[in-house]
Amino acid sequence: MPITPTANIWHNGQLIPWERANIHVMSHVVHYGSSVFEGIRTYSQRDGNSIFRLTEHMQRFQDSAKIYRMPLPYSLEQLNDAVIDVVQANGVAPCYIRPVAFRGYGEIGVNPLKSPVEVYIANFPWGKYVPGNDGADVCISSWNRLAPNTMPSLAKAGANYMNSQLIRMEAEVNGYVEGIALDHNGTLSEGSGENLFLVKGGTLYTTPLANSVLNGITRDSILTLARELGIPTVEQALPRELLYICDEAFFTGTAAEVTHLRSVDRILVGDGTMGPVTTALHKAFFDIVNGLAEDRYHWLTPVKVREAVTA
């Protein structure tokens, strides 16, 4: 999906014009993928705009950097404030927010420790991520997720998404909108950029974090809403073929939000329509983010969007 430039990007504590947010070609990140990032959405309600689970996202941002020994010189509160500043300054909502930290221009070589840490935060308009108004047609990928103790799946790191790119490109070349990876044991893991849920016999199933999946913020939100709605929920390793015989299946993620799967490997999931459990969770999620229900879990951070200004 094309990026629509906005006026400002936050860089190491100050707003700079979009066109000045450049890095050197010899930056460590260009050669070795030494970056961590987040994806956050802002939603519009009748009385304003709010950022969805800002603190949880920025905590994961800090955690990802810590796993990669990439200390961020900003507190959680400072990072939260920076996100709010960018959204307010650019006057764009609803929007997608992209914080990214990486090893910049310093030394060449695998060891990143003497290359400086750069932090940027951008936001821009962004719509539906997974195509398909009637549900997504997906496939099982020939590419597996990385095995534990090879790359840390709990870190949202740029290098991890080379694997995701292979999954997504293979799916699209073969006529699907997305791919689902298996883990090193051959059980279900996740999509290229989405967590995976299945419904069988009224019970909600999802793959556990041990199956090389990201600890998704939307995933956690859906598990919370499922408990509230009294939906039985199981986190366990799941065989591939369960996708072919389950009643419902859906993706979750900041970009994907809650997207039901119409088919897997050309086999309809149920009757191909959004089933009752997915529908209930989809409604509960969007009622909160769109301001149609009480923000009972305090997931929304209000942000006042004013007329866009340039730095």
N, C-alpha and C positions, 0 to 999 in steps of 0.2 A: 504494500500500500504506500503510495507516495507520501512524503513528508511535506507539510505546508509550513514554511518558515514563520516563526514569530519574531518579535522585535528583539527580545533579550534572552540571554543564557547566563545562568549563575556560574561563575568560575572562581574557585578559591576565595569566596567571601565577597565578591562584588558582581554586579550585573554588567555584562558586556554585550555589544551588538552581536546578533546571530552570526553575521559574516566574519566576525573576528574570532570566533571560537574554533581555532585551528591548532593542530599539533604538528610537530616535526616528523618527517618521514623516518628518522632514526630513533623515534621514541620506542622504548622497550616494548610497549603494548603492540606495536605494529609487527614486530618480529616474533614475539613469543606469547601473544594473547593474554598478557597479564592485566586483566580488568575484571571488575565486578560491577554489577548494575542492578537496577530495580525497574519495575514497571508499575505505575500507580494510575488510577483513574480518578477524575473529578466528575461528579454528577450534578445535574441541575435539579433543584426542587422548586416548589411554588414560591418559597420565600427566600431563595438564594441558591448558593452553590456550596458543595461540600467535597472534601477529599476523602476517599474511602480507605480506612484503616491506615492512616498516614504513619502513626507511630510504629505499628507492627512492620510495615514495609521498611522504614528507615532503621529499625532494629535489625532486621534481616540483612540490610545493606552493611551495617557495621559488623555483623557476625560473619558475613561473607569475606569482608576485608580482613578480619582477624584470622580466619582460617588460612588465608594466603599471606599472613605476616605483612599486611599492608595497612599500617596504622593510619587511621583518618584523623586529621588534626582538628576535628570538630565534634562537639558533643551531640548526643541525640537531639537535644532541644535546639541546638543551632542548625542542625540539618532539617528538622521539621520547619523551623522558621524560614530557612532558605527556600524550601519548596513553596511555602505560602507566598513568599516575596515574588517568586518567579510567576506564579499563577496570577497574582494581583497586578504585577507590572505589565504582563502581556495582555491582560484583559481577554483571555480565551478560556471559555468554559461552556459546555463540558469539554474535557481534554484528556490527553494521555501525558503522563509525566515520566521522564527518563533521567533519574540520577545515575551517574557512572563515575567510577574511580578507577584510575589506571596508573601504571608505572610509565613515567614520561621520559624525556630526553636526559640521559645521564651516561650510562655505560652500555656497551654491547656485550653480549654473552648471556647465558641462561640465568645466572645469578642476578636477581632483580634488586637486591637490597640497597645498592647505591644509586638507584634511579629514583627520582622524586615522585611522590604521589600527587596526582592531579585529580581534582574533584569538579565535575560539571553537573548542572541540573538544567534540563530543557523541558519545555512543554509545547504541545501542538495538538490540533484537532486530529481525532482518529476515530473511525467508526468500527464496524463489525470486523472481527479478525478472521474467524473461520467462516468461509462462504457457505451458502445454502440456507435459504429461508424456510425450507421444509425439512431441515435436519441435514447433518453432514454425512457424506458418503466417504468412509475412511477405509484404510487397509492395515494389515499387519506388515510392518516393515521388515526388510531383510537385515536391517542394521539393529544391533542390540544396544541397550544402554550400557554404559561403562560399569564394569564390575566394582564392587566395594574395594577400597584400598588401591584403586588406580587413580581416580579423580574424585574429589569430595562432592557428592551430589547435593549436600545441604548448602553448598556455596552456589550462589547464582553468579557464576563466572562466565566471562565471554568465551573462554576456551572450551567450556562444556558444550557450547552451542554450535561448534563445528559438527558434533554428532547430530544435533538437532537439524542442522541444515541438510545433512545427508538424508535424514528421515523425511523431511518435508519435500525436498526436491524429488526424491524417488516417488513419493506419493503423487505429486502433481504430474510428473512425466507419464505416469501410468493411469491417469484419469481420475484420481481421487483428490479430495481437498486436504487431507491430512493423513499422517501415518501414526501407528501405535507401535512402540518398541517393546520388545521383550527384555527381561533382565538376563544376567549371565546364567541363570538356572532354567531359562526357557519359559518363565511365568511372566504374566503381564506386568509392565512397568508403567509407562505413561505415554502421552503424545509428545510431539517434538517440542511443544511449549505449553502443555496442558496436563493437569492431573485427570485421572480416569475414575469414573464411578459406574457400577453396574447395579441393576435391580433384578432380583430373582425371588419370586414368591413373596413379594412385599418387603423383603429385606434389602437394605442398601449395603453394597460391598465396595470397598476400595483397597487399592494396594497400599501396604504400609511403607513407611519411610525407608525401611531396610531394603526395599526392592528398587533401590537406585532412583528414587523420585525426589523432587524438590518439595520442601515443606511449604506448600502453596498457601497463601493467605486466603484466597477464595475457597480452597479445599477446606481449610479450618472453619471458614464461615459456614459452609454447607454442612459440615459435621455438627456444628453448633445448632443450626436450624433443624437438622434432622432429629436431634435429641429433643428439641423443643416441641416438634410436631409428633413425637412418639414413634418415629420410624426406627425399627430395629436396624442397627448398624454394626457391621463387622469389618475390621481391618485385618486382612490376611493375604497370603500369596494366592493368586488366582490363575487357573490354567487358561491358556489361549482360547480353547474351545468354548469356555463359558460365555465368551462374547457372542458366539453363534446361537446359543440357546437361552440367553437371558431375556427378560421381558422388556428391559429398558437399559439404556446406556447414555452417558453424557460426559462431556468435558467440563472442567472448571479451570479458571485462570483469570488474571487481571485483564488480559486481552480477550480471551474467549468468553469471559463471564460464565454463563451457564448455557452450554450449547448441546442439544440432544443429538445423538447419533442415529441417522436413518438406516444406515447399513454398514456392515463390516465385511470386506472381501466379497462384495456383491450379494451378501446374505442379509435380508432385512432383519433389523433388531425389532422383535415383536412384530407389530404390523407396520412399522416404519414411522409411526406418528409419535409425538411426545406423550409418554405414558403418565399415569396419575401421580406417581411418586415424583418424577422429574418435574411435572407441572406444578405440584405443591411447593417444591423447593425453589423452582424458578420464580414463582409468584412471591414467595416469602422473601427471597433475595432482592428482587427488583422493587418490591414494595418499600423496603427499607432504604435502598440507595436512591430511589426516586421521591422519597419523602411522603409516601402514601401510608406508611406505618411508623409507629414510634421507633426511634433509634434506641431500642432498649439495651443494646450491648455497647453503646457509645462508640460506634464504628465510624461516625462521620465527624470530620473536622471542618466547621464552617470556614469559608474563605470569601472575602468580599472582592468581587471582580469589578474593577473600575475600567474606564476607558484606557486602551492600550497606550503606553508611552515608550519612548526609546531611551536607551541609556546614554 
